[in-house]
Amino acid sequence: MARYLGAIKTVTLIAFLGFTFLPLVQMTLISFVATLPTASVEVGSFTLHNYAGIWSDPALRSAFVNSIAYVLINICITVPVAIPAAYAFSRMSFTGDTHLFLAFIAFRITPPVVLTLPIFQLFSALGIVNSVFGIALAHCLFNLPVSIWVLQGFISAVPKEMDETAFLDGYSRPRFIWRILLPQIAPGIAVTAFFCFMFSWVEVVFARILTTTNGKPISMALNALFGFQTDIGLVMAVTVASMLPGAVLLFAMRNHLSRGFRIGG
């Protein structure tokens, strides 16, 4: 009986993996196939022309650069702001702290499209519409509440006695956070950066509203590829290439992410 159960589990796992990876495999294979006739490549032949087209197309090249800039600016702003805020919610008690914390979370679950008009008006007054920094700043507004929530949980897992011991040893609060607390919550910082990446890389609402000519991300560049005569091979190549930064991030931070999700759980 145990042998049959083991066989059923194995078959189920193989079926699940096949169901999960089959679209990715098909997408990757199509990205190496010419789907539109050109002067040098026949339709249906194996080619690297689709990937070369990403680099040769200024719009696609700019879209990749813009998306990476969104992520980097977002992480560089959100994480340094979220750490002291999360520390305050975790270690300090003040009037309305619980209500303020819940207000941050409630703001995050608000649909982004609801806030596009006031954000557009505010950014127009500041002169940062149609700019990479403006879209990255809009992403920070939605990533900051989640970042504070995640980091607050990790900081609360660090014993308060560590703070008291450091203060008795002459550490100031900023020095304690920098020298002692940050290494302790490194998995939480990795998880926070991962969530910031996920939101900024695939977000399209603010990119559609706040950009007209400049700052378009890869998600909008992909949408622009669809038309009367769509080059499916190029679309698949752009999709595969857009997944590579996330794969690199996951590989580089895999240890911290694994620890972080276990601690968070």
Secondary structure, DSSP 8 states (H G I E B T S, - for coil): -HHHHHHHHHHHHHHHHHHHHHHHHHHHHHHTB--S--SS--TT-B-SHHHHHHHH-HHHHHHHHHHHHHHHHHHHHHHHHHHHHHHHHHH---TTHHHHHHHHHHHHTS-GGGGHHHHHHHHHHHT-TTSHHHHHHHHHHHHHHHHHHHHHHHHHHS-HHHHHHHHHTT--HHHHIIIIIHHHTHHHHHHHHHHHHHHHHH--HHHHHH-SSS---HHHHHHHT-SSS--HHHHHHHHHHHHHHHHHHHHHTHHHHHHHHHHH-
